[in-house]
Amino acid sequence: MVERVAILGGTGKMGKWFARFFRDRGYEVVIGGRSPVRNKAVAREMGYGVEAAASNIQATIGADIVVVSTTLETTVETIRMIRGSVKKGAIVFDVASVKAGIPAALRELSTTGVRVISTHPMFGPGADSFQGRKVVVIPVTDDEALTKWAVDLFRREGAEVHVVASGQEHDRIVAITLSLTHFLNIVLARILADRDILMIKELAGTTFSMQLTLLEAVLSEDPSLYYEIENMNPEFRPLLTELISKAQETAASLNDKEAFVKDFLDARQSLSRDPAYQSAYEKFYRAVEATA
């Protein structure tokens, strides 16, 4: 029997990504979302094996797997909203990049007999596949079989899967890998916005050129999503305070060469624990050549 997959928020970029993923593997796919018109348009775009529902709630009826791919602001609300429509035994997982409140909402949903787990694909909708990509899996109930199911689902597609103990631990890490990285690039972009970028590029070296490529890639994404990733992660505010403190300390060290060099060397010694540290410079120049 062919399993049926409901994609909630199926008209968004990641929703469509997962719709294609499951469709291409022989699942029946139904697109849910707030606009019946858009749902139908996406289903037509997807073609055979994909249909549209009038709403997220309707999409879950009869589904064996439910993927919650709505906006971060509405993920918890969506999980609570489908409480009465998802059949017992169905699997529900989210793909949100911030987990605050989501594990609790999933556990609440599990009291109806639904199996729940949280996931975070660490890539955007521009990726061709899971191959070589990282995926985080977060168990939210004592369902070891479901955790294995999720890990196997992604791993057999070539993903590098990491099981993280809690949503809080996940958010603490992505506050650095996503929120802080985005924030730094947005600040730099705002500084550059007040200057002649074309003239700057004429005299730019390799480090700036790579940084510019990165920040322009950040600016090509949805600003509302980036706002949510930074604003909704409770672990980011303390990190932002730390960033400001470190920036002030580093600025002060410009008046003290010995302090500046010490801070630099201390940071280098700490980061050198990374096995990839020794090859970082070589990898940097390979990346420069690849983007030239």
One Martini backbone bead per residue (centre of mass of N, CA, C, O) as a GRO file, in nm:
protein
  292
    1MET     BB    1   0.095   0.037   0.024
    2VAL     BB    2   0.066   0.365  -0.025
    3GLU     BB    3   0.190   0.634   0.114
    4ARG     BB    4   0.081   0.930   0.284
    5VAL     BB    5   0.174   1.279   0.231
    6ALA     BB    6   0.178   1.571   0.428
    7ILE     BB    7   0.225   1.920   0.337
    8LEU     BB    8   0.281   2.173   0.547
    9GLY     BB    9   0.352   2.435   0.366
   10GLY     BB   10   0.367   2.343   0.044
   11THR     BB   11   0.425   2.647  -0.093
   12GLY     BB   12   0.692   2.650   0.001
   13LYS     BB   13   1.014   2.582  -0.048
   14MET     BB   14   1.042   2.336   0.151
   15GLY     BB   15   0.775   2.207   0.088
   16LYS     BB   16   0.840   2.148  -0.213
   17TRP     BB   17   1.088   1.979  -0.160
   18PHE     BB   18   0.938   1.749  -0.003
   19ALA     BB   19   0.734   1.683  -0.219
   20ARG     BB   20   0.941   1.583  -0.427
   21PHE     BB   21   1.079   1.372  -0.259
   22PHE     BB   22   0.828   1.186  -0.211
   23ARG     BB   23   0.729   1.156  -0.498
   24ASP     BB   24   1.003   1.027  -0.612
   25ARG     BB   25   0.936   0.771  -0.392
   26GLY     BB   26   0.610   0.694  -0.429
   27TYR     BB   27   0.437   0.889  -0.291
   28GLU     BB   28   0.165   1.033  -0.167
   29VAL     BB   29   0.076   1.381  -0.223
   30VAL     BB   30  -0.022   1.659  -0.006
   31ILE     BB   31  -0.119   1.995  -0.022
   32GLY     BB   32  -0.077   2.242   0.219
   33GLY     BB   33  -0.257   2.551   0.321
   34ARG     BB   34  -0.403   2.874   0.324
   35SER     BB   35  -0.427   2.846  -0.004
   36PRO     BB   36  -0.611   2.683  -0.231
   37VAL     BB   37  -0.493   2.806  -0.488
   38ARG     BB   38  -0.192   2.747  -0.430
   39ASN     BB   39  -0.215   2.448  -0.385
   40LYS     BB   40  -0.308   2.382  -0.674
   41ALA     BB   41  -0.067   2.504  -0.824
   42VAL     BB   42   0.149   2.318  -0.700
   43ALA     BB   43   0.024   2.049  -0.784
   44ARG     BB   44   0.040   2.102  -1.087
   45GLU     BB   45   0.348   2.144  -1.093
   46MET     BB   46   0.416   1.852  -0.988
   47GLY     BB   47   0.193   1.648  -1.065
   48TYR     BB   48   0.211   1.337  -1.044
   49GLY     BB   49   0.109   1.240  -0.709
   50VAL     BB   50  -0.029   1.532  -0.664
   51GLU     BB   51  -0.226   1.711  -0.428
   52ALA     BB   52  -0.492   1.916  -0.304
   53ALA     BB   53  -0.580   2.111  -0.032
   54ALA     BB   54  -0.763   2.351   0.142
   55SER     BB   55  -0.579   2.266   0.396
   56ASN     BB   56  -0.396   2.155   0.654
   57ILE     BB   57  -0.610   1.984   0.786
   58GLN     BB   58  -0.707   1.828   0.535
   59ALA     BB   59  -0.429   1.701   0.462
   60THR     BB   60  -0.414   1.500   0.721
   61ILE     BB   61  -0.631   1.325   0.618
   62GLY     BB   62  -0.500   0.998   0.602
   63ALA     BB   63  -0.217   1.038   0.686
   64ASP     BB   64   0.103   0.890   0.756
   65ILE     BB   65   0.256   1.163   0.688
   66VAL     BB   66   0.373   1.470   0.853
   67VAL     BB   67   0.487   1.784   0.727
   68VAL     BB   68   0.617   2.068   0.895
   69SER     BB   69   0.652   2.375   0.672
   70THR     BB   70   0.614   2.625   0.814
   71THR     BB   71   0.648   2.888   0.968
   72LEU     BB   72   0.789   2.966   1.259
   73GLU     BB   73   0.540   3.133   1.373
   74THR     BB   74   0.329   2.866   1.291
   75THR     BB   75   0.413   2.583   1.395
   76VAL     BB   76   0.276   2.549   1.670
   77GLU     BB   77  -0.009   2.614   1.573
   78THR     BB   78  -0.026   2.381   1.367
   79ILE     BB   79   0.011   2.144   1.559
   80ARG     BB   80  -0.243   2.213   1.729
   81MET     BB   81  -0.457   2.221   1.490
   82ILE     BB   82  -0.414   1.890   1.415
   83ARG     BB   83  -0.513   1.718   1.656
   84GLY     BB   84  -0.808   1.615   1.518
   85SER     BB   85  -0.686   1.493   1.216
   86VAL     BB   86  -0.481   1.294   1.302
   87LYS     BB   87  -0.400   0.983   1.292
   88LYS     BB   88  -0.334   0.711   1.441
   89GLY     BB   89   0.018   0.642   1.392
   90ALA     BB   90   0.115   0.880   1.278
   91ILE     BB   91   0.367   1.085   1.134
   92VAL     BB   92   0.527   1.373   1.291
   93PHE     BB   93   0.725   1.641   1.136
   94ASP     BB   94   0.958   1.887   1.155
   95VAL     BB   95   1.177   2.168   0.985
   96ALA     BB   96   1.280   2.359   1.188
   97SER     BB   97   1.539   2.604   1.289
   98VAL     BB   98   1.354   2.643   1.547
   99LYS     BB   99   1.247   2.491   1.874
  100ALA     BB  100   1.080   2.676   2.029
  101GLY     BB  101   0.796   2.491   2.148
  102ILE     BB  102   0.782   2.231   1.965
  103PRO     BB  103   0.824   1.980   2.144
  104ALA     BB  104   0.576   2.037   2.323
  105ALA     BB  105   0.365   2.025   2.095
  106LEU     BB  106   0.429   1.734   2.010
  107ARG     BB  107   0.371   1.597   2.280
  108GLU     BB  108   0.078   1.680   2.286
  109LEU     BB  109   0.001   1.528   2.024
  110SER     BB  110   0.086   1.234   2.126
  111THR     BB  111  -0.177   1.193   2.314
  112THR     BB  112  -0.345   1.093   2.039
  113GLY     BB  113  -0.136   0.867   1.893
  114VAL     BB  114   0.095   1.022   1.780
  115ARG     BB  115   0.395   1.035   1.605
  116VAL     BB  116   0.692   1.215   1.718
  117ILE     BB  117   0.929   1.450   1.558
  118SER     BB  118   1.236   1.630   1.518
  119THR     BB  119   1.373   1.840   1.252
  120HIS     BB  120   1.688   1.957   1.067
  121PRO     BB  121   1.769   2.077   0.777
  122MET     BB  122   2.104   2.199   0.686
  123PHE     BB  123   1.931   2.342   0.442
  124GLY     BB  124   1.820   2.455   0.146
  125PRO     BB  125   1.618   2.460  -0.149
  126GLY     BB  126   1.889   2.447  -0.339
  127ALA     BB  127   1.915   2.162  -0.295
  128ASP     BB  128   1.921   1.853  -0.456
  129SER     BB  129   1.989   1.689  -0.183
  130PHE     BB  130   2.105   1.491   0.090
  131GLN     BB  131   2.376   1.470  -0.019
  132GLY     BB  132   2.611   1.567   0.222
  133ARG     BB  133   2.404   1.649   0.432
  134LYS     BB  134   2.268   1.793   0.715
  135VAL     BB  135   2.085   1.627   0.991
  136VAL     BB  136   1.855   1.686   1.249
  137VAL     BB  137   1.761   1.483   1.533
  138ILE     BB  138   1.472   1.508   1.770
  139PRO     BB  139   1.370   1.364   2.037
  140VAL     BB  140   1.035   1.387   2.221
  141THR     BB  141   1.015   1.080   2.272
  142ASP     BB  142   0.999   0.727   2.367
  143ASP     BB  143   1.085   0.653   2.031
  144GLU     BB  144   1.318   0.462   1.894
  145ALA     BB  145   1.191   0.372   1.625
  146LEU     BB  146   1.149   0.661   1.514
  147THR     BB  147   1.438   0.754   1.519
  148LYS     BB  148   1.534   0.537   1.323
  149TRP     BB  149   1.353   0.617   1.089
  150ALA     BB  150   1.469   0.904   1.049
  151VAL     BB  151   1.763   0.831   1.011
  152ASP     BB  152   1.718   0.638   0.769
  153LEU     BB  153   1.577   0.829   0.573
  154PHE     BB  154   1.837   1.017   0.543
  155ARG     BB  155   2.082   0.822   0.518
  156ARG     BB  156   1.991   0.674   0.246
  157GLU     BB  157   2.037   0.973   0.101
  158GLY     BB  158   2.335   1.077   0.227
  159ALA     BB  159   2.319   1.179   0.505
  160GLU     BB  160   2.424   1.364   0.790
  161VAL     BB  161   2.337   1.237   1.102
  162HIS     BB  162   2.208   1.407   1.401
  163VAL     BB  163   2.156   1.344   1.740
  164VAL     BB  164   1.963   1.544   1.958
  165ALA     BB  165   1.842   1.573   2.278
  166SER     BB  166   1.737   1.882   2.232
  167GLY     BB  167   1.605   2.186   2.157
  168GLN     BB  168   1.803   2.357   2.323
  169GLU     BB  169   2.063   2.245   2.205
  170HIS     BB  170   2.002   2.320   1.919
  171ASP     BB  171   1.969   2.632   1.964
  172ARG     BB  172   2.256   2.680   2.075
  173ILE     BB  173   2.399   2.607   1.807
  174VAL     BB  174   2.231   2.777   1.588
  175ALA     BB  175   2.303   3.053   1.707
  176ILE     BB  176   2.581   3.027   1.565
  177THR     BB  177   2.542   2.890   1.270
  178LEU     BB  178   2.307   3.108   1.204
  179SER     BB  179   2.238   3.372   1.359
  180LEU     BB  180   2.526   3.493   1.381
  181THR     BB  181   2.606   3.474   1.085
  182HIS     BB  182   2.382   3.648   0.976
  183PHE     BB  183   2.430   3.902   1.145
  184LEU     BB  184   2.719   3.970   1.050
  185ASN     BB  185   2.641   3.998   0.746
  186ILE     BB  186   2.429   4.222   0.780
  187VAL     BB  187   2.612   4.434   0.902
  188LEU     BB  188   2.813   4.446   0.668
  189ALA     BB  189   2.603   4.517   0.452
  190ARG     BB  190   2.523   4.794   0.580
  191ILE     BB  191   2.799   4.921   0.547
  192LEU     BB  192   2.821   4.882   0.234
  193ALA     BB  193   2.557   5.042   0.154
  194ASP     BB  194   2.728   5.331   0.213
  195ARG     BB  195   2.892   5.231  -0.042
  196ASP     BB  196   3.107   5.163  -0.314
  197ILE     BB  197   3.117   4.846  -0.424
  198LEU     BB  198   3.268   4.862  -0.697
  199MET     BB  199   3.524   4.999  -0.590
  200ILE     BB  200   3.594   4.793  -0.374
  201LYS     BB  201   3.628   4.545  -0.563
  202GLU     BB  202   3.878   4.647  -0.721
  203LEU     BB  203   4.054   4.623  -0.424
  204ALA     BB  204   4.002   4.336  -0.357
  205GLY     BB  205   4.057   4.063  -0.183
  206THR     BB  206   4.004   3.740  -0.099
  207THR     BB  207   3.854   3.772   0.168
  208PHE     BB  208   3.640   3.975   0.077
  209SER     BB  209   3.527   3.817  -0.164
  210MET     BB  210   3.417   3.581   0.006
  211GLN     BB  211   3.242   3.750   0.196
  212LEU     BB  212   3.064   3.872  -0.026
  213THR     BB  213   2.943   3.610  -0.126
  214LEU     BB  214   2.808   3.538   0.140
  215LEU     BB  215   2.633   3.796   0.192
  216GLU     BB  216   2.480   3.782  -0.082
  217ALA     BB  217   2.347   3.512  -0.019
  218VAL     BB  218   2.192   3.609   0.227
  219LEU     BB  219   2.034   3.845   0.070
  220SER     BB  220   1.872   3.631  -0.118
  221GLU     BB  221   1.694   3.584   0.107
  222ASP     BB  222   1.448   3.573   0.343
  223PRO     BB  223   1.401   3.813   0.581
  224SER     BB  224   1.181   3.682   0.755
  225LEU     BB  225   1.337   3.424   0.820
  226TYR     BB  226   1.584   3.561   0.952
  227TYR     BB  227   1.428   3.695   1.175
  228GLU     BB  228   1.322   3.435   1.307
  229ILE     BB  229   1.597   3.297   1.364
  230GLU     BB  230   1.680   3.533   1.562
  231ASN     BB  231   1.419   3.607   1.736
  232MET     BB  232   1.318   3.292   1.822
  233ASN     BB  233   1.593   3.244   1.960
  234PRO     BB  234   1.671   3.223   2.297
  235GLU     BB  235   1.998   3.180   2.250
  236PHE     BB  236   2.082   3.461   2.105
  237ARG     BB  237   2.084   3.700   2.303
  238PRO     BB  238   2.333   3.618   2.475
  239LEU     BB  239   2.521   3.610   2.226
  240LEU     BB  240   2.491   3.909   2.150
  241THR     BB  241   2.614   4.017   2.409
  242GLU     BB  242   2.887   3.879   2.366
  243LEU     BB  243   2.959   4.014   2.100
  244ILE     BB  244   2.969   4.305   2.203
  245SER     BB  245   3.187   4.254   2.414
  246LYS     BB  246   3.407   4.147   2.218
  247ALA     BB  247   3.416   4.399   2.040
  248GLN     BB  248   3.508   4.593   2.263
  249GLU     BB  249   3.767   4.444   2.340
  250THR     BB  250   3.898   4.453   2.057
  251ALA     BB  251   3.896   4.760   2.029
  252ALA     BB  252   4.073   4.814   2.282
  253SER     BB  253   4.328   4.643   2.172
  254LEU     BB  254   4.427   4.867   1.963
  255ASN     BB  255   4.595   5.003   2.219
  256ASP     BB  256   4.718   4.688   2.254
  257LYS     BB  257   4.922   4.474   2.114
  258GLU     BB  258   4.954   4.248   2.324
  259ALA     BB  259   4.649   4.193   2.357
  260PHE     BB  260   4.582   4.134   2.065
  261VAL     BB  261   4.776   3.894   2.024
  262LYS     BB  262   4.668   3.719   2.253
  263ASP     BB  263   4.377   3.687   2.150
  264PHE     BB  264   4.453   3.564   1.881
  265LEU     BB  265   4.616   3.314   1.992
  266ASP     BB  266   4.393   3.198   2.168
  267ALA     BB  267   4.194   3.145   1.938
  268ARG     BB  268   4.380   2.965   1.771
  269GLN     BB  269   4.425   2.743   1.981
  270SER     BB  270   4.130   2.661   2.010
  271LEU     BB  271   4.067   2.604   1.697
  272SER     BB  272   4.301   2.383   1.657
  273ARG     BB  273   4.117   2.139   1.750
  274ASP     BB  274   4.042   2.134   1.472
  275PRO     BB  275   4.123   1.909   1.227
  276ALA     BB  276   4.080   2.137   0.984
  277TYR     BB  277   4.277   2.371   1.042
  278GLN     BB  278   4.540   2.306   0.870
  279SER     BB  279   4.351   2.325   0.587
  280ALA     BB  280   4.212   2.609   0.566
  281TYR     BB  281   4.384   2.775   0.367
  282GLU     BB  282   4.361   2.583   0.129
  283LYS     BB  283   4.049   2.581   0.116
  284PHE     BB  284   4.013   2.877   0.068
  285TYR     BB  285   4.158   2.886  -0.216
  286ARG     BB  286   3.971   2.686  -0.351
  287ALA     BB  287   3.718   2.859  -0.316
  288VAL     BB  288   3.816   3.102  -0.472
  289GLU     BB  289   3.857   2.954  -0.744
  290ALA     BB  290   3.555   2.849  -0.765
  291THR     BB  291   3.439   3.170  -0.760
  292ALA     BB  292   3.595   3.325  -1.003
   0.00000   0.00000   0.00000
